[in-house]
């Protein structure tokens, strides 16, 4: 994830004013040019539940069937969580879902679990009956989409651009 790499450059440049400024300018160019793997979040917002299920199925299907190494899933979760910690993410509560999914894989008897991600979340992660799950289901998936797409949103790009400009202006070097 280019944004995470660029934030690492910013963090590593502390104490070197010119390098910090260059790293911030690089991050600003990534954000404003869509170089952080920009895609249309409006499509995801049109039906958050459907897209959240599709994303989770895509990410977890092979793992649920024992074909996907746990380390690569952990890397994906860790990078998104690290970026959220470094740059903030107002939907950070959804990160707990990733941890809860990982914690419940082995307990649920994975890789033999074939009921699908929705049933997995209902029965294994949240341990809710059908009626209670239906009450919480939309919120779980909507928060997940908001968490995943936040770094590609105009809200983030605007907020981060303003923050970068402020940081650059506060640097004592030219």
Protein Blocks (a to p, Z undefined) as FASTA:
>chain_A
ZZlmmmmmmmmmgoilklmmmmmmmmmmmmmnopnopacfklmmmommlmmmmmmmmmmm
mmmnopacfklmmmmmmmmmmmmmmnopaklmmmmmmmmmmmmmmmnopakbcnbjklmm
mmmmnopafklmmmmmmmmmmmmmmmmmmmmgfklmmmmmmmmmmmmmmpmbZZ
